[in-house]
C-alpha cells in the first residue's frame, strides 16, 4: 500500500499575487481553485497556476512548510518559485 503524500504548493494568481496552501490531492485542489471552490483569496483571482509544488510524507511537515512560505516576503516567494523552474522542478 502506498504511503500518503502531502503537498505544499504556491499558486500564481491572475493578478500576479501568490497563494500558498497544502493538500493531499494536488490535482483536485488545483481544479477547485480554478472552479472557484478553493480558497476565498483565489476566487476573484482566477485562473491560477502552480509555480511551486513540494511533497512531504506527513501532513504536519506540509503544514509547517506552508507556514514558512507564507511568512516569506513577495521577493522571497518569487525567488523560490523561479528556482523551481530553473531546477526543472516542474509543478503539476
C-alpha positions in Angstrom: 0.0 0.0 0.0 1.3 3.5 -0.9 2.1 5.9 1.8 0.1 9.1 1.8 1.7 12.1 0.1 1.1 15.7 1.2 1.8 18.7 -0.9 2.7 22.3 -0.2 2.1 24.5 -3.2 2.4 28.1 -4.4 0.0 29.4 -7.0 0.4 32.4 -9.2 -2.8 34.2 -9.4 -4.1 36.2 -12.5 -3.3 39.5 -10.7 0.3 38.4 -10.1 0.0 37.6 -6.4 0.9 34.4 -4.8 -1.3 32.0 -2.8 0.2 29.2 -0.7 -1.6 26.1 0.7 -1.3 22.4 1.4 -3.3 19.4 0.2 -3.2 15.6 -0.1 -4.6 15.7 -3.7 -2.9 18.4 -5.8 -4.9 17.9 -9.0 -8.3 18.1 -7.2 -7.1 21.1 -5.2 -5.9 23.0 -8.3 -9.2 22.2 -10.0 -11.1 23.5 -7.0 -9.2 26.8 -7.0 -9.8 27.3 -10.7 -13.5 26.4 -10.4 -14.0 29.0 -7.6 -14.4 26.4 -4.9 -10.9 26.8 -3.5 -9.8 29.5 -1.0 -11.7 32.7 -0.9 -8.5 34.6 -1.8 -8.2 32.8 -5.2 -11.9 33.1 -6.2 -11.5 36.5 -7.7 -8.0 36.0 -9.0 -8.6 33.1 -11.4 -7.2 31.4 -13.3 -4.4 30.3 -11.0 -1.4 28.1 -11.9 1.0 26.2 -9.7 4.6 27.6 -9.7 6.0 25.5 -6.9 4.9 22.1 -5.5 6.8 20.3 -2.8 6.0 16.8 -1.4 6.0 15.6 2.2 5.5 12.3 4.0 3.4 13.9 6.7 0.6 16.4 6.9 2.4 18.3 9.7 5.5 18.7 7.6 3.4 20.1 4.7 1.6 22.5 7.0 4.9 23.6 8.6 6.3 24.4 5.1 3.2 26.2 4.2 3.6 28.4 7.2 7.3 29.0 6.3 6.4 30.1 2.8 3.5 32.3 4.0 6.0 34.2 6.2 8.2 35.0 3.3 8.2 38.3 1.5 6.9 38.6 -2.0 10.5 38.8 -3.3 11.5 35.6 -1.4 8.5 33.8 -2.8 9.3 35.0 -6.4 12.9 33.7 -5.9 11.6 30.4 -4.6 9.2 29.9 -7.5 11.8 31.0 -10.0 14.2 28.4 -8.5 11.6 25.7 -9.2 11.7 26.5 -12.9 15.4 26.9 -13.1 16.0 23.5 -11.5 13.4 21.9 -13.9 11.3 21.0 -10.8 8.1 21.2 -12.8 4.8 21.6 -10.9 1.7 19.7 -11.9 
